[in-house]
């Protein structure tokens, strides 16, 4: 599969926000979900890092030298005797001017008890026969100091996973975070070489006028201006694009709202040489203009019937 000359792929970089996010809080309150959200936003993420290693990681990531590589780190009571060192490490970050935020995830005792009973996992604080609720209360007491200095506290008691992800995006990545988080791969293909099995959406454009039957255009591809003009100047294509764009504008916000991270759209014609290439490029440009991260590729262009 080759990349189009009109490749409009963009690299997802963390938008604004601090260089380092330290995630902590109650077990079962959504720390892992939060880490995955930051990962989708372009952060380098590590779970269950002992606080003593925090400065080593900051140095490794190059934050002190102005690197753009941002970090999201989960530090919690699973590190046991090492956890009390977190407060001191955060103060050290202040001393060396590393911008950071402490995010604390909380939930009511009742919500946490319900979640641990549902997933049947052992609470990390349950030792020596302690009950789940006993472990929850013990953990809450041990985290009281760190909660007081948190920059941002989220109570997830009544939140669904998607609502938590949305809150984090709004807080740390700006208004366009949802669109930036959805990566869209638009690709052309030829049905005669097989339908793609990895596409979320397939649009068949074989009903449009076919440049293959124009002698001058047959040896060209959809990357050539003459073919593009032939396809796009058709009244059928103009009518199709108007309705196709309206459909995309309807469904993509739904994918974003559901937290989908990757969307694959296949545009197919008979041989994947003319119409599908043109329409895949136009589809990609439309989505790019709407703020999405888009990559356009052409699966079967190497099989095009062109003079050697």
C-alpha positions as CSV (number, residue, x, y, z in Angstrom):
1,X,0.0,0.0,0.0
2,X,1.4,3.4,-1.0
3,X,0.9,6.8,0.6
4,X,-0.8,9.3,-1.6
5,X,0.9,12.4,-2.8
6,X,-1.9,14.2,-1.0
7,X,-1.0,12.5,2.2
8,X,-2.4,14.7,5.0
9,X,-1.4,12.6,8.0
10,X,-0.7,14.6,11.2
11,X,1.3,13.5,14.2
12,X,-0.7,13.6,17.4
13,X,1.2,15.6,20.0
14,X,0.0,16.5,23.5
15,X,-1.8,19.8,23.3
16,X,-0.7,22.4,25.9
17,X,-0.9,21.4,29.5
18,X,2.0,20.5,31.9
19,X,5.0,18.4,31.0
20,X,4.2,15.8,33.6
21,X,0.9,14.4,34.9
22,X,1.1,12.4,38.1
23,X,-2.0,10.3,38.5
24,X,-2.9,8.9,41.9
25,X,-6.0,8.2,44.0
26,X,-8.2,5.4,45.3
27,X,-8.0,1.9,43.9
28,X,-11.0,1.3,41.7
29,X,-11.5,5.0,41.0
30,X,-10.3,5.0,37.4
31,X,-6.5,5.4,37.4
32,X,-6.0,2.9,34.6
33,X,-8.7,4.6,32.5
34,X,-7.1,7.9,33.1
35,X,-3.7,6.6,32.0
36,X,-5.1,5.2,28.8
37,X,-6.7,8.5,28.0
38,X,-3.5,10.4,28.4
39,X,-1.8,7.7,26.2
40,X,-4.4,8.4,23.5
41,X,-3.6,12.1,23.8
42,X,0.1,11.5,23.0
43,X,1.6,11.2,26.5
44,X,4.2,8.6,27.3
45,X,2.6,6.6,30.2
46,X,3.9,4.4,32.9
47,X,1.8,2.6,35.5
48,X,2.7,1.9,39.2
49,X,6.0,3.8,39.2
50,X,7.7,4.0,42.6
51,X,8.0,7.8,43.4
52,X,11.8,7.4,43.9
53,X,12.2,6.8,40.2
54,X,10.3,9.8,39.1
55,X,13.3,12.1,38.7
56,X,15.1,9.4,36.8
57,X,12.3,9.2,34.4
58,X,12.0,13.0,34.0
59,X,15.7,13.0,33.1
60,X,15.4,10.1,30.7
61,X,12.5,11.8,28.9
62,X,14.5,15.0,28.5
63,X,12.0,17.3,30.2
64,X,14.8,19.3,31.8
65,X,16.3,20.0,28.4
66,X,13.1,21.2,26.9
67,X,11.9,18.0,25.2
68,X,8.4,17.9,23.9
69,X,7.9,14.3,25.2
70,X,5.3,14.6,27.9
71,X,4.7,12.0,30.6
72,X,1.7,10.7,32.5
73,X,2.7,8.5,35.5
74,X,0.6,6.5,37.9
75,X,1.9,6.5,41.5
76,X,-0.2,4.9,44.1
77,X,-0.1,2.8,47.2
78,X,0.8,-0.4,45.3
79,X,4.4,0.9,45.7
80,X,3.7,0.5,49.5
81,X,6.6,1.8,51.6
82,X,7.9,3.9,48.6
83,X,4.7,5.9,48.2
84,X,5.3,8.5,51.0
85,X,8.3,9.7,49.0
86,X,5.9,11.2,46.4
87,X,5.3,14.5,48.2
88,X,9.1,15.1,48.4
89,X,9.5,14.2,44.7
90,X,6.8,16.7,43.7
91,X,8.5,19.4,45.7
92,X,11.7,18.6,43.8
93,X,9.9,19.0,40.5
94,X,8.9,22.5,41.7
95,X,12.5,23.3,42.6
96,X,13.8,22.5,39.1
97,X,10.8,24.2,37.3
98,X,9.2,21.1,35.7
99,X,5.6,21.9,35.1
100,X,3.4,19.2,36.5
101,X,-0.1,18.4,37.7
102,X,-1.2,16.0,40.4
103,X,-4.5,14.4,39.4
104,X,-6.3,12.5,42.2
105,X,-9.1,10.1,41.3
106,X,-11.7,9.5,44.1
107,X,-15.0,7.7,44.6
108,X,-17.3,7.0,47.4
109,X,-16.8,4.0,49.6
110,X,-20.0,2.5,48.3
111,X,-19.0,2.9,44.7
112,X,-15.6,1.4,45.3
113,X,-17.0,-1.6,47.2
114,X,-19.5,-2.2,44.4
115,X,-16.7,-2.2,41.8
116,X,-14.5,-4.5,43.7
117,X,-17.3,-7.0,44.2
118,X,-18.2,-6.8,40.5
119,X,-14.6,-7.4,39.2
120,X,-13.7,-9.8,42.0
121,X,-10.2,-8.4,42.3
122,X,-8.5,-8.2,45.6
123,X,-8.2,-4.7,47.1
124,X,-4.4,-3.9,47.4
125,X,-4.9,-2.8,51.0
126,X,-6.7,-6.0,52.1
127,X,-4.2,-7.9,54.2
128,X,-4.6,-10.3,57.2
129,X,-8.2,-11.0,56.4
130,X,-9.3,-7.4,56.1
131,X,-12.6,-6.9,54.4
132,X,-12.9,-4.8,51.1
133,X,-14.5,-1.9,52.9
134,X,-11.8,-2.0,55.5
135,X,-9.2,-1.9,52.8
136,X,-11.0,1.1,51.1
137,X,-11.1,3.0,54.4
138,X,-7.5,2.3,55.2
139,X,-6.4,3.5,51.8
140,X,-8.4,6.6,52.1
141,X,-6.7,7.5,55.3
142,X,-3.3,6.9,53.9
143,X,-4.0,9.1,50.9
144,X,-5.5,12.0,52.8
145,X,-2.3,14.1,52.7
146,X,-1.7,13.6,49.0
147,X,-5.4,14.4,48.2
148,X,-5.1,17.7,50.0
149,X,-2.3,18.9,47.7
150,X,-3.8,17.6,44.4
151,X,-4.3,20.1,41.6
152,X,-7.3,18.4,40.3
153,X,-9.7,15.9,42.0
154,X,-12.3,13.9,40.1
155,X,-15.0,12.0,41.9
156,X,-15.9,9.1,39.6
157,X,-18.6,7.6,41.8
158,X,-21.3,8.4,39.2
159,X,-19.2,8.6,36.1
160,X,-19.1,6.1,33.2
161,X,-15.7,5.4,31.7
162,X,-16.5,7.7,28.7
163,X,-17.5,10.6,30.9
164,X,-14.2,10.3,32.8
165,X,-12.2,10.3,29.5
166,X,-14.1,13.4,28.4
167,X,-13.4,15.2,31.6
168,X,-9.7,14.5,31.3
169,X,-9.6,15.6,27.7
170,X,-11.4,18.9,28.5
171,X,-9.1,19.6,31.4
172,X,-5.8,18.7,29.8
173,X,-6.1,18.9,26.1
174,X,-8.4,21.7,25.1
175,X,-11.7,21.9,23.2
176,X,-10.4,20.0,20.1
177,X,-9.1,17.1,22.1
178,X,-11.9,14.7,21.0
179,X,-11.3,15.3,17.3
180,X,-7.5,15.1,17.8
181,X,-7.9,11.8,19.6
182,X,-9.8,10.2,16.7
183,X,-7.3,9.0,14.1
184,X,-8.9,8.4,10.7
185,X,-7.3,6.2,8.0
186,X,-8.9,6.7,4.6
187,X,-7.7,4.3,1.9
188,X,-8.7,3.5,-1.7
189,X,-8.9,-0.1,-3.0
190,X,-10.1,-2.2,-5.9
191,X,-12.9,-4.6,-5.4
192,X,-11.4,-7.0,-8.0
193,X,-8.4,-7.4,-5.6
194,X,-10.7,-8.2,-2.6
195,X,-12.8,-6.3,-0.1
196,X,-10.8,-5.0,2.9
197,X,-11.5,-6.9,6.1
198,X,-10.2,-4.1,8.4
199,X,-12.4,-1.2,7.3
200,X,-15.0,0.2,9.7
201,X,-16.8,1.9,6.7
202,X,-16.7,0.9,3.1
203,X,-18.1,3.2,0.4
204,X,-18.5,1.8,-3.2
205,X,-18.0,4.4,-5.9
206,X,-18.3,2.1,-8.9
207,X,-21.5,3.9,-9.9
208,X,-19.5,7.0,-10.9
209,X,-18.3,7.7,-14.5
210,X,-15.2,5.5,-15.1
211,X,-12.0,7.1,-16.5
212,X,-10.9,3.6,-17.5
213,X,-13.1,3.9,-20.6
214,X,-11.4,7.1,-21.8
215,X,-8.4,6.1,-23.8
216,X,-6.4,9.1,-22.8
217,X,-7.1,8.5,-19.1
218,X,-6.8,4.7,-18.9
219,X,-3.0,4.6,-18.3
220,X,-3.2,7.3,-15.6
221,X,-4.2,7.1,-11.9
222,X,-6.4,9.2,-9.6
223,X,-3.3,11.1,-8.6
224,X,-3.1,12.7,-12.1
225,X,-4.9,16.0,-12.5
226,X,-6.7,14.9,-15.7
227,X,-8.3,12.0,-14.0
228,X,-9.2,14.1,-10.9
229,X,-10.8,16.7,-13.1
230,X,-12.7,14.1,-15.0
231,X,-14.1,12.5,-11.9
232,X,-14.8,15.6,-9.9
233,X,-16.4,17.6,-12.8
234,X,-19.1,15.0,-13.1
235,X,-22.5,16.1,-11.8
236,X,-22.9,12.6,-10.3
237,X,-19.7,13.0,-8.3
238,X,-20.7,16.5,-7.1
239,X,-24.1,15.2,-5.9
240,X,-22.4,12.2,-4.2
241,X,-19.8,14.3,-2.4
242,X,-22.5,16.6,-1.0
243,X,-24.4,13.7,0.5
244,X,-21.2,11.8,1.5
245,X,-19.9,14.8,3.4
246,X,-23.2,15.2,5.1
247,X,-23.1,11.6,6.2
248,X,-19.6,11.9,7.5
249,X,-20.5,15.0,9.4
250,X,-23.3,13.1,11.0
251,X,-21.5,9.9,12.0
252,X,-18.1,11.2,13.1
253,X,-19.3,13.2,16.1
254,X,-21.0,10.0,17.2
255,X,-17.8,8.1,17.0
256,X,-16.0,10.9,19.0
257,X,-18.7,10.9,21.6
258,X,-18.3,7.1,22.1
259,X,-14.6,7.5,22.6
260,X,-13.5,5.7,19.4
261,X,-9.8,6.2,18.8
262,X,-9.3,4.8,15.3
263,X,-11.6,4.9,12.3
264,X,-10.8,3.2,9.0
265,X,-12.7,4.2,5.8
266,X,-12.3,2.3,2.6
267,X,-13.3,3.8,-0.7
268,X,-13.6,1.2,-3.5
269,X,-13.9,1.1,-7.2
270,X,-13.3,-1.7,-9.7
271,X,-9.5,-1.6,-9.9
272,X,-8.5,0.9,-7.3
273,X,-6.8,3.0,-9.9
274,X,-9.0,6.0,-10.8
275,X,-12.2,6.9,-9.0
276,X,-11.5,5.4,-5.6
277,X,-8.1,7.3,-5.4
278,X,-9.8,10.6,-6.2
279,X,-12.6,10.1,-3.8
280,X,-10.3,8.8,-1.0
281,X,-8.3,12.0,-1.3
282,X,-11.3,14.2,-1.2
283,X,-12.7,12.3,1.8
284,X,-9.5,12.7,3.7
285,X,-9.2,16.5,2.9
286,X,-12.8,17.0,4.2
287,X,-12.1,15.2,7.4
288,X,-8.8,17.1,7.9
289,X,-10.6,20.4,7.4
290,X,-13.0,19.2,10.2
291,X,-10.0,18.9,12.6
292,X,-9.3,15.2,12.5
293,X,-6.0,13.4,12.3
294,X,-6.1,11.9,8.9
295,X,-3.9,9.6,6.8
296,X,-4.7,8.8,3.2
297,X,-3.3,5.6,1.5
298,X,-4.0,3.8,-1.7
299,X,-3.9,0.0,-1.3
300,X,-3.9,-1.1,-4.9
301,X,-2.2,1.7,-6.7
302,X,0.9,-0.5,-7.3
303,X,-1.3,-2.8,-9.3
304,X,-2.6,-0.1,-11.6
305,X,-2.6,-0.9,-15.3
306,X,-0.1,1.8,-16.4
307,X,2.7,1.7,-19.0
308,X,6.0,0.5,-17.5
